[in-house]
Amino acid sequence: MSTTPSVSGAVYDRGYRPYDGLRGGRHAGRWALVRASIRRALGLRRSWQQKVAPFVLLGIAVVPAIVNVGIGYVTRDSQVEQISIITYRDYVGVSTALLVFVALAAPDVMCPDRRQRVLPLIFARPLTGDDYVFAKLTAICGLLFGFSFIPQVVLYVGQTLVSDGALDYVSGHTDVLWKVPISVALLSAYYAVIGVALASLTSRRIVGGASIIGLFLVTSIISGAVMGEWEEGMPGSYAVLLNLLSLPLILRDLVFLGHNDPDGPLNGVTYGAPIAIAIYVVVILGGVALLHRRYRWIER
């Protein structure tokens, strides 16, 4: 008598079901893109090699604050007047580490989107070109703000701890609590707009980074060539306004001092401060306009 072998099987219900969760819309999409851009620039959720450059540059930027605090700690019990190698105003400046960080971070969050052709995927969500620009600018500006502000915090907290009287130091430096954030914000917005605008013009990161560094260095060289040899105490020149690298430092001086630096290269120049502010605004608006034009086709 023959028996029929039994056949076992399973039936799976793989039908599609509608999404019942919360829908964030454009607002959630913008901030998701901001977070993704920050993670990429810092190398988070990537290999350890991608994390080396940003954190090493941040460490280099913090070194002057650590050295200044260390000197204050060593000399606090001596009869020698405390030595300060850097001030809060000077620390809001254009360091080599900051320039390199801009040249690395801005192309890293802009160029791969075009090179890897993921823009159609990004804009499959309810995002517009202006949303994309907003997210990228916010990410880079936030990174630059943190890059410039963290060393200031280290310097302020360290100086407070090593000073003879912590409360006296804090009460004597209350103006720093608003001058530093404003100056750092002006600096960060300026370099973020320039960096992102230049990086949007190419799909290759090395070209974007070279363009950013090249623009700042070329304008610095032109400004120096037009000014000629200038020393502290000499009359200023309009040529300093051609230097896009140091332009935000003029606004920094206006925030900290309320006027041009009397020992700076713009001292004595008629309407120097208003012209510097005008050029700053033009650069910001020009960069935003370039980005808007660059990505407006996505909305069509």
Beta strands, then each sheet from edge to edge (+ up, - down):
end
